[in-house]
Amino acid sequence: MSRKRKILVVDDDATYRQLFTFQLTSAGYEVFIAHDGQEALNWINQQRLDLILLDLLMPRMSGIEVLQRIKALDCKTPVMLVSGAEWPIARQGVELGEPSGFLTKPFTMEDLLAKVKMLLLPVSDIETTSR
C-alpha cells in the first residue's frame, strides 16, 4: 500500500485553512497547517512534503518571500501559490516566485483537487498522459 501524500497548507485565513484541510483530507491526503511563513519554513525543515499550497498575501512574510526561502533551501517540493489578490499583484507574485502552479481565490474544490492531482503526478505519469 502506498503512503499518503503530504501537503502543507500555508494561509493566514482560518476559513481557507479549514476548506483546504477538509477537501484534501477527504481526498485522502495528509494535511499539515501553517498560519504564516515562519511556521511554514519550520514544517519544511521537519517534514518530507509532497506539495505546498502557499497563500500569496500574508502578514509579516509574504508568500513570495516564503517561496524564495524555500528555493534557497534547494527544496524540490512543488509549490502552488494561492491568491485572491487582483491579477496585476498576483501576476507580479507569480513572476517573482516562479511557483509550480497558481490558483485564484475563490475557487471550486474540483479546481483545487485537479491542480493538486496534476502537481503530484510522477514524471512518468505526465509523460504517459501527454502521449
C-alpha positions in Angstrom: 0.0 0.0 0.0 1.4 3.4 -0.9 1.8 6.2 1.7 -0.5 9.2 1.9 0.8 12.2 0.0 1.7 15.0 2.4 0.5 18.6 1.7 1.4 21.7 3.7 -1.3 24.4 3.6 0.0 27.9 4.4 -2.7 30.6 4.8 -3.4 33.2 7.4 -7.1 32.9 6.7 -8.7 30.3 9.0 -11.6 29.8 6.6 -9.3 28.8 3.7 -7.2 26.6 6.0 -10.4 24.7 7.0 -11.6 24.4 3.4 -8.2 23.1 2.2 -8.0 20.7 5.1 -11.5 19.3 4.7 -11.2 18.8 0.9 -7.7 17.4 0.9 -8.2 15.0 3.8 -11.5 13.9 2.2 -9.5 13.2 -1.0 -7.0 11.0 1.0 -4.1 13.4 1.5 -2.3 14.0 4.8 -2.5 17.8 5.6 -0.3 19.9 7.7 -1.2 23.5 8.6 0.9 26.7 8.9 -0.6 30.0 9.8 2.3 32.1 8.5 5.5 31.9 6.6 7.8 31.2 9.5 5.6 28.3 10.6 5.7 27.0 7.0 9.5 27.1 7.0 9.6 25.1 10.2 7.4 22.4 8.7 9.5 22.3 5.6 12.6 21.7 7.7 10.9 19.0 9.8 8.7 17.0 7.3 9.1 15.4 3.9 6.3 17.1 1.9 4.9 16.3 -1.5 3.2 19.7 -2.1 3.0 23.1 -0.5 -0.1 25.3 -1.0 1.0 28.8 -0.2 -1.1 32.0 0.1 0.5 34.9 -1.8 -0.5 37.7 0.6 0.2 37.2 4.3 1.3 39.5 7.1 4.9 39.5 8.3 6.2 37.3 5.5 4.6 37.2 2.0 4.1 34.0 0.0 6.8 35.3 -2.4 9.3 35.7 0.5 8.5 32.1 1.7 8.8 30.8 -1.8 12.2 32.4 -2.3 13.4 31.0 1.0 12.1 27.5 0.0 14.1 27.8 -3.2 17.2 28.9 -1.3 16.9 25.7 0.8 17.1 23.8 -2.6 13.8 22.2 -1.7 12.3 20.4 -4.7 8.8 20.2 -3.3 6.3 21.8 -5.8 4.7 25.0 -4.5 1.3 26.2 -5.7 0.6 29.9 -4.9 -3.0 30.7 -4.0 -4.3 34.2 -4.0 -7.4 36.4 -4.0 -5.4 39.4 -5.0 -6.2 41.5 -8.0 -4.4 40.0 -11.1 -1.7 42.6 -11.5 -0.5 42.0 -7.9 -0.9 38.2 -8.3 0.9 38.2 -11.7 3.9 40.1 -10.2 4.0 37.5 -7.4 3.9 34.6 -9.9 6.7 36.2 -12.0 8.9 36.8 -8.9 8.4 33.5 -7.3 8.1 31.1 -10.3 5.8 28.7 -8.4 4.9 25.2 -9.8 1.2 26.3 -10.0 -1.2 29.1 -9.3 -4.8 29.0 -8.0 -7.1 32.1 -7.8 -9.4 32.6 -4.8 -12.3 32.0 -4.8 -12.1 28.5 -6.5 -14.1 25.4 -6.6 -13.0 22.3 -4.8 -12.9 20.5 -8.1 -10.4 23.1 -9.4 -8.3 22.7 -6.2 -8.2 18.9 -6.4 -7.5 18.9 -10.1 -4.5 21.2 -9.7 -3.2 19.3 -6.7 -3.5 16.0 -8.5 -1.7 17.4 -11.6 1.2 18.7 -9.4 1.5 15.4 -7.6 1.7 13.3 -10.8 5.1 11.5 -11.1 7.1 12.5 -14.2 6.4 9.0 -15.8 2.7 9.5 -15.4 2.9 13.0 -17.0 4.8 11.6 -20.0 2.2 8.8 -20.4 -0.8 11.1 -20.2 0.7 13.6 -22.7 1.0 11.0 -25.5 
